[in-house]
Amino acid sequence: MDLLRSLPLGLFLEQPTTWLHRLDPRIKLGWLLTFLLAPILATPFWRLLLVGLLLLLTLSARIPLRVWQQQLGWLTFFCVLIFVLTTLLPDGLNASHQPRLPANELEFSQQTTLPPLTAASQPWNPLTWTKAPEKPIQAPAIALPQPTDYRYVLLKVGSLTVTRRSLDLAIRVSTLLFTLLYSTNLFLLTTAPEAVTAAIENWLSPLRRFKVPVTEIALTLTLSLRFIPLVLEEFQNLVRSVSTRAINWKKLGLRRTLQIWLLVAERLLDNLLLRAEQIASAMTVRGFTTPNQHHVPWHQFRLEVLDWLAIAAMILFWGVRIFWSSGL
């Protein structure tokens, strides 16, 4: 078991180097925010278009089949399952009901005069030999044909009903989930962790005027991203050490099993604190005092022709989104 290679999401693909790898990380971060914000108040057709655009980007970058098949497998299955369940479940429309009390209860209770009796409500008088007029006989209602092809219920098979609202809700939920997860995963797949933090620091640089520690935030994020593989490695080593001892868990019982896993968790915490102390000692030996004095630029940002094309495509994308595909 290798946790560093078996995780389906959040891995960085070093080889082969695609055109998404060569794109400026700031532009890629802008496109990521675009994919995260574009589905808000959008039509179902636009949401499906976003899913198709993500798949087109994956195919145009020529990412190996084994990589994006692993990335898309469980995510596609999960989104399709949500789509089917949301389509078949009730659409949640509120049933129209009549209030039990009158609208103005105080005025109705203070009313002293009774309403006049109508001809239909007058009782039969034996002295005048008159009775209430009978109701006119109405002709049977004729079912008129539907003037348009509009149908609210699209499909009904037994107890399963698919309505327009349930289908629209299923498209919205499944495409939103796919767009949020896969756009983030595609960004991490083609962007190194140092480039991610450098792009975030560059985007947050105007906040320095308000005395926001942007450099410290970027350094903390970089160390956190570098520390994640160490956590996975320590956890993997502890699991392997427990599995090699061939413990018979059935004979131990629940209490002793919990004691063993608590010892493993304590050992994991001790190892992680030791690794953190080693990293701090290494930075202290190298004379590190503050990030502002020892800032190491990992990337020198330069916009190439491909980056300008991506910026123009982003502007065109938002123009079409604002003036054409509004779900209001």
C-alpha positions in Angstrom: 0.0 0.0 0.0 1.5 3.3 -1.1 -0.7 6.2 0.0 1.4 8.7 -1.9 0.4 7.1 -5.2 -2.9 5.6 -4.5 -4.8 8.8 -3.6 -7.1 9.7 -6.5 -7.2 13.4 -6.0 -4.8 16.2 -5.4 -1.7 14.7 -7.1 0.8 16.7 -9.2 1.7 15.2 -12.6 5.3 16.0 -13.3 5.6 14.1 -16.6 4.6 14.6 -19.3 4.7 18.4 -19.4 1.5 19.7 -21.1 0.5 23.1 -22.2 -1.4 23.4 -19.0 1.8 23.0 -17.1 3.5 25.8 -19.1 0.6 28.2 -18.4 1.3 30.9 -15.8 0.0 29.8 -12.3 -1.7 33.1 -11.8 -3.8 32.7 -14.9 -4.6 29.1 -13.9 -5.7 30.4 -10.5 -7.9 32.9 -12.3 -9.5 30.2 -14.4 -10.0 28.1 -11.3 -12.0 30.9 -9.7 -13.9 31.3 -13.0 -15.0 27.7 -12.9 -16.0 28.0 -9.2 -18.0 31.2 -9.7 -19.5 30.6 -13.2 -22.2 28.1 -12.1 -23.8 30.6 -9.7 -27.2 31.6 -11.0 -26.5 29.8 -14.3 -28.9 27.8 -16.5 -28.7 24.0 -16.7 -27.3 24.3 -20.3 -24.5 26.5 -19.1 -23.6 24.0 -16.4 -23.4 21.2 -18.8 -21.3 23.4 -21.0 -18.8 23.9 -18.2 -18.5 20.1 -17.7 -17.9 19.7 -21.4 -15.2 22.5 -21.3 -13.4 20.7 -18.5 -13.4 17.5 -20.4 -12.2 19.3 -23.5 -9.3 20.9 -21.6 -8.3 17.5 -20.3 -8.3 15.9 -23.7 -6.5 18.9 -25.4 -3.7 18.8 -22.8 -3.1 15.1 -23.7 -3.0 14.0 -20.1 -2.3 10.2 -20.0 -5.3 8.0 -20.0 -4.3 6.2 -16.8 -4.1 9.5 -14.9 -7.4 11.1 -15.9 -9.2 7.8 -15.9 -8.2 7.4 -12.2 -9.2 11.0 -11.5 -12.6 10.8 -13.3 -13.7 7.2 -12.4 -15.2 7.6 -8.9 -16.1 11.2 -9.4 -18.2 10.5 -12.5 -19.8 7.5 -10.8 -20.7 9.6 -7.8 -22.1 12.5 -9.9 -24.2 10.1 -12.0 -25.6 8.4 -8.9 -26.6 11.8 -7.5 -28.2 12.7 -10.8 -30.3 9.5 -10.9 -31.4 9.8 -7.3 -32.3 13.5 -7.6 -34.2 12.8 -10.8 -36.3 10.0 -9.3 -36.9 11.5 -5.9 -39.9 13.9 -5.4 -39.3 17.4 -6.7 -40.2 19.1 -3.4 -42.9 21.5 -4.6 -45.0 22.9 -1.8 -48.6 21.7 -1.8 -51.2 24.5 -2.0 -53.3 24.7 1.2 -56.2 26.8 2.4 -55.8 28.6 5.7 -58.0 27.3 8.6 -58.8 30.8 9.9 -60.0 33.8 8.0 -57.5 36.4 6.8 -58.9 39.1 9.2 -60.0 37.1 12.2 -60.7 40.1 14.4 -63.0 41.8 11.9 -64.9 38.6 11.3 -65.5 38.0 15.0 -66.9 41.5 15.5 -69.4 41.2 12.7 -73.0 41.5 14.2 -75.2 41.3 11.1 -75.7 38.1 9.3 -75.3 37.9 5.6 -78.5 37.9 3.6 -79.9 34.5 2.6 -79.7 33.7 -1.1 -82.4 32.0 -3.0 -80.4 28.7 -2.9 -80.0 28.9 0.9 -83.7 29.8 1.8 -85.6 27.0 3.5 -88.9 25.5 2.2 -92.0 27.5 3.4 -95.2 25.2 3.7 -97.6 28.3 3.8 -96.4 29.7 0.5 -95.6 26.3 -1.1 -92.3 27.6 -2.3 -89.0 25.9 -2.2 -85.4 26.7 -3.2 -84.8 26.6 -6.9 -83.1 23.5 -8.0 -79.6 23.7 -9.4 -79.4 23.7 -13.2 -78.2 20.5 -14.8 -74.7 21.1 -16.2 -73.5 19.4 -19.3 -70.6 17.0 -18.9 -67.2 18.5 -19.2 -65.4 17.9 -22.4 -61.6 17.3 -22.2 -60.0 19.9 -24.4 -56.7 19.1 -26.1 -53.5 20.7 -24.7 -52.8 23.8 -26.8 -49.0 23.4 -26.5 -46.5 20.5 -26.1 -45.6 21.6 -22.5 -45.7 18.8 -19.9 -44.7 19.1 -16.3 -44.5 15.3 -15.8 -41.9 14.1 -18.3 -42.0 10.4 -17.4 -44.1 8.3 -15.1 -43.4 4.5 -14.7 -45.4 3.1 -11.8 -44.4 4.9 -8.7 -41.4 6.6 -10.3 -42.1 10.1 -11.6 -39.7 12.4 -13.4 -40.8 16.1 -13.5 -39.2 19.1 -15.1 -38.2 20.5 -11.7 -36.6 17.2 -10.5 -34.6 16.9 -13.8 -33.5 20.6 -13.6 -32.5 20.1 -9.9 -30.6 16.9 -10.8 -28.6 18.7 -13.5 -27.8 21.5 -11.3 -26.6 19.4 -8.3 -24.6 16.9 -10.3 -22.9 19.4 -12.6 -22.1 21.7 -9.8 -20.4 18.9 -7.8 -18.4 17.7 -10.8 -17.3 21.3 -11.7 -16.2 22.2 -8.2 -14.2 19.0 -7.6 -12.7 18.3 -11.0 -11.7 21.9 -11.8 -9.8 22.0 -8.5 -8.3 18.6 -9.2 -7.2 19.6 -12.7 -5.5 22.8 -11.3 -3.6 20.8 -8.7 -2.7 18.1 -11.3 -0.9 20.6 -13.6 0.5 23.1 -11.0 3.3 22.5 -8.6 2.7 23.3 -4.9 5.4 26.0 -4.9 3.7 27.6 -8.0 0.3 27.5 -6.2 1.7 29.4 -3.2 3.6 31.8 -5.4 0.4 32.6 -7.4 -1.6 33.1 -4.2 1.1 35.4 -2.8 1.1 37.4 -6.0 -2.7 37.8 -6.0 -2.7 38.8 -2.3 0.2 41.3 -2.7 -2.1 44.4 -2.7 -3.1 43.5 0.9 0.3 44.4 2.1 -0.9 48.0 2.2 -3.3 47.0 5.0 -0.5 45.4 6.9 -1.6 41.8 6.1 1.3 39.3 6.5 1.0 38.0 2.9 4.6 36.5 2.9 4.0 34.7 6.2 0.8 33.3 4.9 2.5 32.0 1.7 5.3 30.5 3.7 2.9 28.7 6.0 1.0 27.4 3.1 4.2 26.2 1.4 5.3 24.4 4.5 1.9 22.8 5.0 1.9 21.5 1.4 5.4 20.1 1.9 4.3 18.5 5.2 1.4 16.6 3.8 3.6 13.9 2.2 5.5 13.5 5.5 2.2 12.9 7.3 1.1 10.2 4.7 4.5 8.6 4.9 4.5 8.3 8.7 0.9 7.0 8.7 1.9 4.4 6.0 4.9 3.2 8.0 2.9 2.8 11.2 0.1 0.8 9.4 2.8 -1.4 7.8 4.4 -2.0 11.2 1.1 -3.1 12.7 0.2 -5.3 9.8 3.6 -7.1 9.9 3.0 -8.2 13.5 0.1 -10.4 12.4 -2.2 -9.4 15.3 -5.3 -11.5 15.7 -7.9 -8.8 16.2 -10.7 -11.2 17.0 -9.1 -12.5 20.1 -8.1 -9.0 21.4 -11.7 -7.7 21.7 -12.9 -4.1 21.3 -11.2 -2.6 24.3 -7.7 -3.9 23.6 -8.1 -3.0 19.9 -8.9 0.5 20.8 -5.9 0.6 23.1 -3.6 -0.5 20.3 -4.9 2.1 17.9 -4.6 4.8 20.5 -0.9 3.9 20.9 -0.5 4.0 17.1 -2.1 7.5 17.0 0.1 8.7 19.9 3.2 7.4 18.0 2.0 9.2 14.8 1.6 12.5 16.7 5.1 12.1 18.2 6.7 11.4 14.8 4.9 14.4 13.2 6.1 16.7 16.0 9.6 15.4 15.6 9.5 16.1 11.9 8.2 19.6 12.5 11.0 20.2 15.0 13.6 19.0 12.5 12.3 21.4 9.8 12.4 24.3 12.3 16.0 23.4 13.3 17.0 23.2 9.6 15.5 26.7 9.0 17.2 28.1 12.1 20.7 26.6 11.2 20.4 28.3 7.8 19.9 31.7 9.5 16.2 32.1 8.7 14.7 34.9 10.8 11.7 36.4 8.9 10.1 35.6 5.5 10.6 39.2 4.3 14.4 39.0 4.8 14.8 35.5 3.5 12.2 35.4 0.7 13.3 33.0 -2.0 11.4 33.6 -5.3 10.6 30.2 -6.7 9.1 31.6 -9.9 9.8 34.7 -12.0 6.4 35.5 -13.5 6.5 36.4 -17.2 3.4 36.4 -19.3 4.0 34.6 -22.6 1.8 34.4 -25.7 -0.1 31.4 -24.3 -0.9 33.4 -21.2 -2.3 36.3 -23.1 -4.5 34.0 -25.1 -5.8 32.5 -21.8 -6.6 36.0 -20.5 -8.4 36.9 -23.7 -10.4 33.6 -23.5 -11.3 34.3 -19.9 -12.6 37.8 -20.8 -14.6 36.3 -23.6 -15.9 33.6 -21.4 -17.2 36.0 -18.8 -18.7 38.2 -21.5 -20.8 35.3 -22.8 -21.6 34.3 -19.3 -23.0 37.7 -18.2 -24.9 38.7 -21.4 -26.2 35.3 -22.5 -26.5 32.6 -19.8 -28.2 34.1 -16.8 -30.4 31.9 -14.8 -32.4 34.7 -13.2 
